[in-house]
Amino acid sequence: MTDLLTRNNYLPVLVLLGSIFVWLLQRFIAERRHESKYNFPALVPGLPLIANAHQMPKKNQGPFLAELAKKYGEMFTIKIGGTYWVILNSQRTAIELLDKRAAKYSSRMYFPMASELVSRGNRILLMQYGDLWRSERKIIHKILNSTHMSHFEPFQDVESRALLLEYLGSPEEFYKANGRYANSVIMSFLFGKRSNFDDPYIVDLYTTSEAFVKYLMPGASLVDAFPILAKIPYFKSLQPWRWEADALYERTLAVYKRQFDELEEKRRQGTQKACFVSELLDPGAQSQFTPEQTLFIASTLLEAGSNTSRMTLDQVIAGAALFPDWVERARSELDEVCGGDAQRLPEIRDMPHLPFIKAVIKEAIRWRFVCGPERSCVLTFADRVLLRLEFHTQPHRMTNSKATIFLLALSLHGTIGA
């Protein structure tokens, strides 16, 4: 009787373990059939079920993928959990797929961790096409369309002069000055105020932004490898992936809200300058969106406008330190246009007469592409697509399949190891 009771106690455990084993076996067989049917380009070998998840570093994924590109060629596939990532490493593949076949590459990649848990569906960067995406895009288009670019020029002129003064006063803190400059230009347009050199808000904004963008890389989260984890409705407080996501969301919301609260107070006092967010908070515009969506619309623009410009300025200075010869050529051109010994500072109207300066700007962007988390130099075109690659050098390996396309800017711009 005792042995029978003991066996009965273990029976539920054995049933559970047996069920898990059967599920894992079915998943393994299904994935093998899927890979055999669709034959992804140059699939990097990995382990069963987790595939290449254990190989992906938590940081600097760009250089890691660039090393794989040297071995596997201009297009290869890595698998993170149940997600296939097709990595493009040449201009040829990028133009053929993302340009010539753009109609098939128009959807957005689904990042369950970054979109659902960290952002709770509020970031337009990660939204699927729909009514909310169209409404927010219409609002943002008011800022980003070409007819409004001239509105930024006065802010750029003022802030560039302040930037030069900060360089002279604290050259060892150039990176802080770059961050303040980039933030202040977009802050002036969005909120009608300038940023200070030691403003703790700038530090908090960059900190939360960098914490977020790391989730846009393959393998950054277990939830992206196994999206079903984001859908589990029970015991949410016991799901460790939610702890970090919820904490980051609340921190981000608090940072965003700080500027809105200050602006609202100025509006009540009648001292707020006209700006984009004031228009966004008007009853007619605000009624389209929830309070959280309104916070994310403006603050996402603030993040995007601050980060990319700051990083590009950092790279220009790094390039000047490594290759100082071009600095003298740039100065000679400025002296010709603006007078020797900096008789005046260049203005936007001078740009047609400064071709070398424009070339420096373009080269800085190519040399160290900044669109990527932790400066990993990875530009993500993460789209759910129908993969048809008949043009490839081994067409017999390519058929139709759903995949994620990932453009590796490090390889595209030819700056590996530069």
C-alpha positions as a Markdown table, in Angstrom:
| # | Residue | x | y | z |
|---|---|---|---|---|
| 1 | Met | 0.0 | 0.0 | 0.0 |
| 2 | Thr | 2.8 | 2.4 | 0.9 |
| 3 | Asp | 4.6 | 1.8 | -2.4 |
| 4 | Leu | 1.3 | 2.4 | -4.3 |
| 5 | Leu | 0.8 | 5.7 | -2.4 |
| 6 | Thr | 4.4 | 6.7 | -3.2 |
| 7 | Arg | 3.9 | 6.0 | -6.9 |
| 8 | Asn | 0.6 | 8.0 | -6.9 |
| 9 | Asn | 2.4 | 11.0 | -5.4 |
| 10 | Tyr | 5.0 | 10.9 | -8.1 |
| 11 | Leu | 2.4 | 10.3 | -10.9 |
| 12 | Pro | 1.5 | 14.0 | -11.5 |
| 13 | Val | 5.2 | 14.9 | -11.7 |
| 14 | Leu | 5.9 | 12.1 | -14.1 |
| 15 | Val | 2.9 | 13.2 | -16.2 |
| 16 | Leu | 4.2 | 16.8 | -16.2 |
| 17 | Leu | 7.7 | 15.8 | -17.2 |
| 18 | Gly | 6.4 | 13.5 | -19.9 |
| 19 | Ser | 4.2 | 16.3 | -21.3 |
| 20 | Ile | 7.2 | 18.7 | -21.4 |
| 21 | Phe | 9.3 | 16.1 | -23.1 |
| 22 | Val | 6.6 | 15.4 | -25.7 |
| 23 | Trp | 6.2 | 19.1 | -26.4 |
| 24 | Leu | 9.9 | 19.6 | -26.7 |
| 25 | Leu | 10.2 | 16.7 | -29.1 |
| 26 | Gln | 7.3 | 18.0 | -31.2 |
| 27 | Arg | 8.8 | 21.4 | -31.4 |
| 28 | Phe | 12.2 | 20.0 | -32.4 |
| 29 | Ile | 10.7 | 17.9 | -35.2 |
| 30 | Ala | 8.5 | 20.9 | -36.4 |
| 31 | Glu | 11.5 | 23.2 | -36.5 |
| 32 | Arg | 13.5 | 20.6 | -38.5 |
| 33 | Arg | 10.7 | 20.2 | -41.0 |
| 34 | His | 10.4 | 24.0 | -41.2 |
| 35 | Glu | 14.1 | 24.5 | -41.9 |
| 36 | Ser | 14.1 | 21.6 | -44.4 |
| 37 | Lys | 11.1 | 23.1 | -46.2 |
| 38 | Tyr | 12.3 | 26.7 | -46.4 |
| 39 | Asn | 16.1 | 26.4 | -46.4 |
| 40 | Phe | 17.1 | 29.7 | -45.0 |
| 41 | Pro | 20.3 | 31.2 | -46.4 |
| 42 | Ala | 23.5 | 30.0 | -44.6 |
| 43 | Leu | 21.9 | 29.0 | -41.3 |
| 44 | Val | 24.5 | 29.3 | -38.6 |
| 45 | Pro | 24.8 | 26.0 | -36.6 |
| 46 | Gly | 23.3 | 26.1 | -33.1 |
| 47 | Leu | 21.8 | 23.9 | -30.4 |
| 48 | Pro | 18.4 | 22.3 | -30.5 |
| 49 | Leu | 15.5 | 24.5 | -29.4 |
| 50 | Ile | 17.6 | 27.5 | -28.4 |
| 51 | Ala | 19.5 | 27.6 | -31.7 |
| 52 | Asn | 22.0 | 30.5 | -31.6 |
| 53 | Ala | 20.7 | 32.2 | -28.5 |
| 54 | His | 23.6 | 31.1 | -26.4 |
| 55 | Gln | 26.1 | 32.5 | -28.9 |
| 56 | Met | 24.7 | 36.1 | -29.0 |
| 57 | Pro | 26.5 | 38.5 | -26.7 |
| 58 | Lys | 24.5 | 40.8 | -24.5 |
| 59 | Lys | 26.4 | 43.8 | -25.8 |
| 60 | Asn | 28.3 | 44.7 | -29.0 |
| 61 | Gln | 26.2 | 42.4 | -31.1 |
| 62 | Gly | 27.2 | 44.4 | -34.2 |
| 63 | Pro | 30.9 | 43.4 | -34.2 |
| 64 | Phe | 29.9 | 39.8 | -33.4 |
| 65 | Leu | 27.5 | 39.7 | -36.5 |
| 66 | Ala | 30.2 | 41.3 | -38.6 |
| 67 | Glu | 32.6 | 38.4 | -37.7 |
| 68 | Leu | 29.9 | 36.0 | -38.8 |
| 69 | Ala | 29.5 | 37.9 | -42.0 |
| 70 | Lys | 33.2 | 37.3 | -42.8 |
| 71 | Lys | 32.6 | 33.5 | -42.5 |
| 72 | Tyr | 29.1 | 33.1 | -43.9 |
| 73 | Gly | 29.0 | 35.8 | -46.6 |
| 74 | Glu | 26.7 | 38.6 | -47.7 |
| 75 | Met | 23.6 | 37.0 | -46.3 |
| 76 | Phe | 23.2 | 34.4 | -43.5 |
| 77 | Thr | 20.6 | 33.3 | -40.9 |
| 78 | Ile | 20.8 | 33.1 | -37.2 |
| 79 | Lys | 18.0 | 31.6 | -35.1 |
| 80 | Ile | 17.1 | 33.0 | -31.6 |
| 81 | Gly | 14.6 | 30.7 | -30.0 |
| 82 | Gly | 11.8 | 30.4 | -32.6 |
| 83 | Thr | 12.7 | 33.5 | -34.6 |
| 84 | Tyr | 14.8 | 33.5 | -37.7 |
| 85 | Trp | 17.0 | 36.5 | -38.5 |
| 86 | Val | 18.3 | 36.9 | -42.0 |
| 87 | Ile | 21.3 | 39.2 | -41.8 |
| 88 | Leu | 22.1 | 41.3 | -44.9 |
| 89 | Asn | 25.8 | 42.3 | -45.2 |
| 90 | Ser | 26.1 | 44.0 | -48.6 |
| 91 | Gln | 24.8 | 46.9 | -50.6 |
| 92 | Arg | 23.7 | 44.4 | -53.3 |
| 93 | Thr | 21.4 | 42.4 | -51.0 |
| 94 | Ala | 20.1 | 45.6 | -49.2 |
| 95 | Ile | 19.2 | 47.3 | -52.5 |
| 96 | Glu | 17.7 | 44.1 | -54.0 |
| 97 | Leu | 15.4 | 43.4 | -51.1 |
| 98 | Leu | 14.8 | 46.6 | -49.3 |
| 99 | Asp | 14.7 | 48.9 | -52.3 |
| 100 | Lys | 13.6 | 47.0 | -55.4 |
| 101 | Arg | 11.3 | 44.7 | -53.4 |
| 102 | Ala | 10.2 | 47.3 | -50.9 |
| 103 | Ala | 6.5 | 46.4 | -51.2 |
| 104 | Lys | 7.2 | 43.0 | -49.7 |
| 105 | Tyr | 9.3 | 44.5 | -46.9 |
| 106 | Ser | 6.8 | 47.0 | -45.5 |
| 107 | Ser | 5.7 | 45.5 | -42.2 |
| 108 | Arg | 7.4 | 46.0 | -38.8 |
| 109 | Met | 9.1 | 43.4 | -36.7 |
| 110 | Tyr | 7.3 | 42.4 | -33.6 |
| 111 | Phe | 9.4 | 42.9 | -30.5 |
| 112 | Pro | 7.3 | 41.5 | -27.6 |
| 113 | Met | 9.7 | 42.6 | -24.9 |
| 114 | Ala | 10.4 | 46.1 | -26.2 |
| 115 | Ser | 6.9 | 46.8 | -27.6 |
| 116 | Glu | 4.5 | 45.1 | -25.2 |
| 117 | Leu | 6.3 | 44.9 | -21.9 |
| 118 | Val | 8.8 | 47.8 | -21.9 |
| 119 | Ser | 6.6 | 50.3 | -23.9 |
| 120 | Arg | 3.1 | 48.8 | -23.5 |
| 121 | Gly | 2.3 | 49.5 | -27.1 |
| 122 | Asn | 3.0 | 53.2 | -26.8 |
| 123 | Arg | 6.1 | 53.7 | -29.0 |
| 124 | Ile | 5.3 | 54.5 | -32.7 |
| 125 | Leu | 8.8 | 53.1 | -33.5 |
| 126 | Leu | 7.4 | 49.6 | -32.8 |
| 127 | Met | 3.7 | 49.9 | -33.7 |
| 128 | Gln | 2.1 | 47.7 | -36.3 |
| 129 | Tyr | 0.4 | 49.6 | -39.1 |
| 130 | Gly | -3.1 | 50.6 | -38.0 |
| 131 | Asp | -5.3 | 53.6 | -36.9 |
| 132 | Leu | -3.2 | 54.5 | -33.9 |
| 133 | Trp | 0.0 | 54.5 | -36.0 |
| 134 | Arg | -1.6 | 56.6 | -38.7 |
| 135 | Ser | -2.9 | 59.2 | -36.1 |
| 136 | Glu | 0.5 | 59.5 | -34.4 |
| 137 | Arg | 2.3 | 59.7 | -37.7 |
| 138 | Lys | 0.1 | 62.5 | -38.8 |
| 139 | Ile | 1.0 | 64.5 | -35.7 |
| 140 | Ile | 4.7 | 63.7 | -36.0 |
| 141 | His | 4.7 | 64.6 | -39.7 |
| 142 | Lys | 4.0 | 68.2 | -38.7 |
| 143 | Ile | 7.5 | 68.3 | -37.2 |
| 144 | Leu | 9.5 | 66.2 | -39.6 |
| 145 | Asn | 8.3 | 67.2 | -43.0 |
| 146 | Ser | 10.7 | 69.3 | -45.1 |
| 147 | Thr | 8.7 | 72.5 | -45.0 |
| 148 | His | 9.2 | 72.8 | -41.2 |
| 149 | Met | 13.0 | 72.2 | -41.3 |
| 150 | Ser | 13.7 | 75.9 | -41.4 |
| 151 | His | 12.0 | 76.2 | -37.9 |
| 152 | Phe | 15.0 | 74.4 | -36.4 |
| 153 | Glu | 17.6 | 76.7 | -37.9 |
| 154 | Pro | 17.5 | 79.4 | -35.2 |
| 155 | Phe | 17.8 | 76.8 | -32.5 |
| 156 | Gln | 20.7 | 75.2 | -34.2 |
| 157 | Asp | 22.5 | 78.5 | -34.6 |
| 158 | Val | 22.1 | 79.5 | -31.0 |
| 159 | Glu | 23.0 | 76.0 | -29.6 |
| 160 | Ser | 26.0 | 75.6 | -31.9 |
| 161 | Arg | 27.5 | 78.8 | -30.5 |
| 162 | Ala | 26.8 | 77.6 | -27.0 |
| 163 | Leu | 28.5 | 74.3 | -27.9 |
| 164 | Leu | 31.7 | 76.0 | -29.0 |
| 165 | Leu | 31.8 | 78.0 | -25.8 |
| 166 | Glu | 31.4 | 74.8 | -23.8 |
| 167 | Tyr | 34.2 | 73.2 | -25.8 |
| 168 | Leu | 36.5 | 76.1 | -24.8 |
| 169 | Gly | 35.4 | 76.1 | -21.2 |
| 170 | Ser | 35.5 | 72.3 | -20.5 |
| 171 | Pro | 37.2 | 70.5 | -23.4 |
| 172 | Glu | 37.6 | 67.3 | -21.4 |
| 173 | Glu | 33.8 | 67.1 | -21.1 |
| 174 | Phe | 33.0 | 67.4 | -24.8 |
| 175 | Tyr | 30.7 | 64.4 | -24.7 |
| 176 | Lys | 28.5 | 66.2 | -22.2 |
| 177 | Ala | 28.5 | 69.3 | -24.3 |
| 178 | Asn | 27.4 | 67.2 | -27.4 |
| 179 | Gly | 24.6 | 65.7 | -25.4 |
| 180 | Arg | 23.4 | 69.1 | -24.2 |
| 181 | Tyr | 23.5 | 70.6 | -27.7 |
| 182 | Ala | 21.6 | 67.7 | -29.3 |
| 183 | Asn | 19.0 | 67.7 | -26.6 |
| 184 | Ser | 18.6 | 71.4 | -26.5 |
| 185 | Val | 17.9 | 71.8 | -30.2 |
| 186 | Ile | 14.9 | 69.4 | -30.1 |
| 187 | Met | 13.9 | 70.5 | -26.6 |
| 188 | Ser | 13.5 | 74.1 | -27.8 |
| 189 | Phe | 11.2 | 73.0 | -30.6 |
| 190 | Leu | 9.2 | 70.5 | -28.6 |
| 191 | Phe | 8.9 | 72.2 | -25.2 |
| 192 | Gly | 10.0 | 75.8 | -25.8 |
| 193 | Lys | 13.0 | 75.7 | -23.4 |
| 194 | Arg | 16.8 | 75.2 | -23.6 |
| 195 | Ser | 18.8 | 72.5 | -21.8 |
| 196 | Asn | 21.5 | 73.3 | -19.3 |
| 197 | Phe | 25.0 | 71.7 | -19.3 |
| 198 | Asp | 24.5 | 69.9 | -16.0 |
| 199 | Asp | 20.7 | 69.3 | -16.3 |
| 200 | Pro | 20.0 | 65.9 | -14.5 |
| 201 | Tyr | 17.1 | 65.4 | -16.8 |
| 202 | Ile | 19.4 | 64.9 | -19.8 |
| 203 | Val | 21.3 | 62.2 | -17.9 |
| 204 | Asp | 18.0 | 60.5 | -17.0 |
| 205 | Leu | 16.7 | 60.7 | -20.5 |
| 206 | Tyr | 19.8 | 59.2 | -22.1 |
| 207 | Thr | 19.9 | 56.5 | -19.3 |
| 208 | Thr | 16.4 | 55.3 | -19.9 |
| 209 | Ser | 16.8 | 55.5 | -23.7 |
| 210 | Glu | 19.9 | 53.4 | -23.7 |
| 211 | Ala | 18.2 | 50.9 | -21.4 |
| 212 | Phe | 15.3 | 50.6 | -23.9 |
| 213 | Val | 17.2 | 50.3 | -27.2 |
| 214 | Lys | 19.2 | 47.3 | -26.0 |
| 215 | Tyr | 16.0 | 45.3 | -26.4 |
| 216 | Leu | 15.9 | 46.0 | -30.2 |
| 217 | Met | 18.8 | 43.6 | -30.8 |
| 218 | Pro | 18.4 | 39.8 | -31.6 |
| 219 | Gly | 18.8 | 37.7 | -28.5 |
| 220 | Ala | 18.5 | 40.6 | -26.1 |
| 221 | Ser | 15.5 | 39.0 | -24.3 |
| 222 | Leu | 14.2 | 35.6 | -23.7 |
| 223 | Val | 10.7 | 36.9 | -24.5 |
| 224 | Asp | 11.7 | 37.8 | -28.1 |
| 225 | Ala | 13.0 | 34.2 | -28.5 |
| 226 | Phe | 9.8 | 32.8 | -27.1 |
| 227 | Pro | 7.0 | 35.4 | -27.6 |
| 228 | Ile | 4.4 | 33.3 | -25.8 |
| 229 | Leu | 6.0 | 34.4 | -22.5 |
| 230 | Ala | 4.6 | 37.9 | -23.1 |
| 231 | Lys | 1.1 | 36.4 | -23.3 |
| 232 | Ile | 1.0 | 34.4 | -20.1 |
| 233 | Pro | -1.9 | 35.9 | -18.2 |
| 234 | Tyr | -1.3 | 34.2 | -14.8 |
| 235 | Phe | 1.2 | 34.9 | -12.0 |
| 236 | Lys | 2.6 | 38.0 | -13.6 |
| 237 | Ser | 4.3 | 39.0 | -10.4 |
| 238 | Leu | 6.3 | 35.7 | -10.7 |
| 239 | Gln | 7.5 | 36.3 | -14.2 |
| 240 | Pro | 11.1 | 37.7 | -13.9 |
| 241 | Trp | 11.1 | 39.2 | -17.5 |
| 242 | Arg | 8.3 | 41.5 | -16.4 |
| 243 | Trp | 10.1 | 42.8 | -13.3 |
| 244 | Glu | 12.8 | 44.5 | -15.4 |
| 245 | Ala | 10.3 | 45.6 | -18.1 |
| 246 | Asp | 7.8 | 47.1 | -15.6 |
| 247 | Ala | 10.6 | 48.9 | -13.7 |
| 248 | Leu | 12.0 | 50.4 | -16.9 |
| 249 | Tyr | 8.5 | 51.5 | -18.1 |
| 250 | Glu | 7.8 | 53.2 | -14.8 |
| 251 | Arg | 11.2 | 54.9 | -14.8 |
| 252 | Thr | 10.7 | 56.0 | -18.4 |
| 253 | Leu | 7.2 | 57.4 | -17.7 |
| 254 | Ala | 8.5 | 59.4 | -14.7 |
| 255 | Val | 11.3 | 60.9 | -16.9 |
| 256 | Tyr | 8.8 | 61.8 | -19.7 |
| 257 | Lys | 6.3 | 63.2 | -17.2 |
| 258 | Arg | 8.8 | 65.6 | -15.7 |
| 259 | Gln | 8.9 | 67.9 | -18.7 |
| 260 | Phe | 5.1 | 67.7 | -19.2 |
| 261 | Asp | 4.4 | 68.7 | -15.6 |
| 262 | Glu | 6.7 | 71.7 | -15.9 |
| 263 | Leu | 5.1 | 72.8 | -19.2 |
| 264 | Glu | 1.6 | 72.4 | -17.7 |
| 265 | Glu | 2.6 | 74.6 | -14.8 |
| 266 | Lys | 3.9 | 77.3 | -17.1 |
| 267 | Arg | 0.7 | 77.1 | -19.1 |
| 268 | Arg | -1.3 | 77.7 | -16.0 |
| 269 | Gln | 0.8 | 80.7 | -15.1 |
| 270 | Gly | 0.6 | 82.0 | -18.7 |
| 271 | Thr | 4.4 | 82.0 | -19.2 |
| 272 | Gln | 4.8 | 79.0 | -21.6 |
| 273 | Lys | 6.2 | 79.8 | -25.0 |
| 274 | Ala | 4.5 | 78.4 | -28.1 |
| 275 | Cys | 5.8 | 75.0 | -28.9 |
| 276 | Phe | 4.8 | 71.6 | -30.4 |
| 277 | Val | 3.8 | 70.1 | -27.1 |
| 278 | Ser | 1.5 | 73.0 | -26.2 |
| 279 | Glu | -0.3 | 72.3 | -29.5 |
| 280 | Leu | -0.3 | 68.6 | -28.7 |
| 281 | Leu | -2.0 | 69.3 | -25.3 |
| 282 | Asp | -4.8 | 71.4 | -26.7 |
| 283 | Pro | -8.1 | 69.7 | -26.2 |
| 284 | Gly | -8.7 | 69.0 | -29.9 |
| 285 | Ala | -5.4 | 67.2 | -30.4 |
| 286 | Gln | -5.2 | 65.6 | -27.0 |
| 287 | Ser | -8.6 | 63.9 | -27.3 |
| 288 | Gln | -7.2 | 61.5 | -29.9 |
| 289 | Phe | -4.7 | 59.9 | -27.5 |
| 290 | Thr | -4.4 | 58.6 | -23.9 |
| 291 | Pro | -2.2 | 60.5 | -21.5 |
| 292 | Glu | 0.5 | 57.8 | -21.9 |
| 293 | Gln | 0.4 | 58.0 | -25.7 |
| 294 | Thr | 0.7 | 61.7 | -25.5 |
| 295 | Leu | 3.8 | 61.4 | -23.3 |
| 296 | Phe | 5.4 | 58.9 | -25.7 |
| 297 | Ile | 4.7 | 60.9 | -28.9 |
| 298 | Ala | 6.7 | 63.9 | -27.8 |
| 299 | Ser | 9.3 | 62.1 | -25.7 |
| 300 | Thr | 10.1 | 59.6 | -28.4 |
| 301 | Leu | 10.9 | 62.5 | -30.7 |
| 302 | Leu | 13.0 | 64.0 | -27.9 |
| 303 | Glu | 14.9 | 60.7 | -27.6 |
| 304 | Ala | 15.5 | 60.3 | -31.3 |
| 305 | Gly | 16.5 | 63.9 | -31.9 |
| 306 | Ser | 18.9 | 63.8 | -28.9 |
| 307 | Asn | 20.7 | 60.4 | -29.3 |
| 308 | Thr | 21.6 | 60.3 | -33.0 |
| 309 | Ser | 23.0 | 63.9 | -33.1 |
| 310 | Arg | 24.9 | 63.4 | -29.9 |
| 311 | Met | 26.5 | 60.2 | -31.1 |
| 312 | Thr | 27.4 | 61.6 | -34.5 |
| 313 | Leu | 29.2 | 64.6 | -32.9 |
| 314 | Asp | 31.1 | 62.2 | -30.7 |
| 315 | Gln | 32.2 | 60.3 | -33.9 |
| 316 | Val | 33.3 | 63.5 | -35.6 |
| 317 | Ile | 35.6 | 64.3 | -32.7 |
| 318 | Ala | 36.9 | 60.7 | -32.6 |
| 319 | Gly | 37.6 | 61.0 | -36.3 |
| 320 | Ala | 39.5 | 64.3 | -35.8 |
| 321 | Ala | 41.6 | 62.7 | -33.1 |
| 322 | Leu | 42.5 | 59.7 | -35.2 |
| 323 | Phe | 42.9 | 61.4 | -38.6 |
| 324 | Pro | 43.8 | 65.1 | -38.0 |
| 325 | Asp | 44.8 | 65.9 | -41.6 |
| 326 | Trp | 41.2 | 66.4 | -42.7 |
| 327 | Val | 40.7 | 69.0 | -39.9 |
| 328 | Glu | 43.1 | 71.4 | -41.6 |
| 329 | Arg | 41.3 | 71.0 | -44.9 |
| 330 | Ala | 38.0 | 71.7 | -43.3 |
| 331 | Arg | 39.4 | 74.8 | -41.6 |
| 332 | Ser | 40.8 | 76.1 | -44.8 |
| 333 | Glu | 37.4 | 75.9 | -46.5 |
| 334 | Leu | 35.8 | 77.7 | -43.6 |
| 335 | Asp | 38.4 | 80.4 | -43.7 |
| 336 | Glu | 37.7 | 80.9 | -47.4 |
| 337 | Val | 33.9 | 81.3 | -46.8 |
| 338 | Cys | 33.8 | 82.9 | -43.4 |
| 339 | Gly | 37.1 | 84.9 | -43.4 |
| 340 | Gly | 40.4 | 84.0 | -41.9 |
| 341 | Asp | 40.8 | 83.6 | -38.1 |
| 342 | Ala | 37.0 | 82.9 | -37.7 |
| 343 | Gln | 35.9 | 86.4 | -38.6 |
| 344 | Arg | 32.4 | 85.0 | -38.3 |
| 345 | Leu | 30.8 | 81.6 | -37.7 |
| 346 | Pro | 29.3 | 79.6 | -40.6 |
| 347 | Glu | 25.5 | 79.8 | -41.1 |
| 348 | Ile | 23.0 | 77.5 | -42.9 |
| 349 | Arg | 23.1 | 79.8 | -45.9 |
| 350 | Asp | 26.8 | 79.0 | -46.3 |
| 351 | Met | 26.3 | 75.3 | -46.8 |
| 352 | Pro | 26.2 | 75.4 | -50.7 |
| 353 | His | 29.8 | 76.9 | -50.5 |
| 354 | Leu | 31.1 | 74.3 | -48.0 |
| 355 | Pro | 31.2 | 71.0 | -50.0 |
| 356 | Phe | 34.1 | 69.5 | -47.9 |
| 357 | Ile | 32.2 | 70.2 | -44.7 |
| 358 | Lys | 29.2 | 68.4 | -46.1 |
| 359 | Ala | 31.4 | 65.5 | -47.1 |
| 360 | Val | 32.8 | 65.3 | -43.6 |
| 361 | Ile | 29.3 | 65.1 | -42.2 |
| 362 | Lys | 28.3 | 62.3 | -44.6 |
| 363 | Glu | 31.6 | 60.4 | -43.9 |
| 364 | Ala | 31.1 | 60.6 | -40.1 |
| 365 | Ile | 27.7 | 58.9 | -40.5 |
| 366 | Arg | 29.1 | 56.3 | -42.8 |
| 367 | Trp | 32.3 | 55.7 | -40.8 |
| 368 | Arg | 30.5 | 54.9 | -37.5 |
| 369 | Phe | 26.8 | 54.5 | -38.1 |
| 370 | Val | 25.1 | 55.4 | -34.8 |
| 371 | Cys | 21.6 | 53.9 | -35.2 |
| 372 | Gly | 22.0 | 51.0 | -32.8 |
| 373 | Pro | 22.0 | 50.2 | -29.1 |
| 374 | Glu | 25.2 | 50.6 | -27.1 |
| 375 | Arg | 26.9 | 52.1 | -30.2 |
| 376 | Ser | 27.0 | 48.7 | -31.7 |
| 377 | Cys | 26.8 | 50.2 | -35.2 |
| 378 | Val | 23.8 | 48.1 | -36.2 |
| 379 | Leu | 20.9 | 49.6 | -38.2 |
| 380 | Thr | 17.8 | 47.5 | -37.9 |
| 381 | Phe | 15.2 | 47.1 | -40.7 |
| 382 | Ala | 13.3 | 44.5 | -38.7 |
| 383 | Asp | 10.3 | 43.5 | -40.8 |
| 384 | Arg | 8.1 | 40.4 | -41.0 |
| 385 | Val | 8.5 | 39.6 | -44.7 |
| 386 | Leu | 8.0 | 37.0 | -47.3 |
| 387 | Leu | 11.5 | 35.9 | -48.3 |
| 388 | Arg | 12.1 | 35.4 | -52.0 |
| 389 | Leu | 15.7 | 35.5 | -52.9 |
| 390 | Glu | 15.9 | 34.1 | -56.4 |
| 391 | Phe | 18.8 | 36.5 | -57.2 |
| 392 | His | 21.2 | 34.9 | -54.7 |
| 393 | Thr | 24.3 | 33.0 | -55.9 |
| 394 | Gln | 22.8 | 29.8 | -54.6 |
| 395 | Pro | 19.1 | 30.1 | -55.6 |
| 396 | His | 18.3 | 26.5 | -54.9 |
| 397 | Arg | 18.7 | 27.2 | -51.2 |
| 398 | Met | 16.0 | 29.9 | -51.2 |
| 399 | Thr | 12.2 | 29.5 | -51.1 |
| 400 | Asn | 9.3 | 31.4 | -49.5 |
| 401 | Ser | 9.2 | 31.8 | -45.7 |
| 402 | Lys | 8.4 | 34.3 | -43.0 |
| 403 | Ala | 11.6 | 35.8 | -41.5 |
| 404 | Thr | 13.0 | 38.8 | -39.9 |
| 405 | Ile | 15.4 | 40.9 | -42.1 |
| 406 | Phe | 18.3 | 42.6 | -40.3 |
| 407 | Leu | 20.5 | 45.1 | -42.1 |
| 408 | Leu | 24.1 | 45.1 | -40.7 |
| 409 | Ala | 25.4 | 48.6 | -41.2 |
| 410 | Leu | 28.9 | 47.7 | -40.1 |
| 411 | Ser | 29.3 | 45.5 | -43.2 |
| 412 | Leu | 27.2 | 47.7 | -45.5 |
| 413 | His | 29.4 | 50.7 | -45.0 |
| 414 | Gly | 32.7 | 48.8 | -45.1 |
| 415 | Thr | 33.9 | 49.9 | -41.7 |
| 416 | Ile | 34.7 | 46.6 | -40.1 |
| 417 | Gly | 37.9 | 47.1 | -38.2 |
| 418 | Ala | 38.4 | 50.7 | -39.4 |
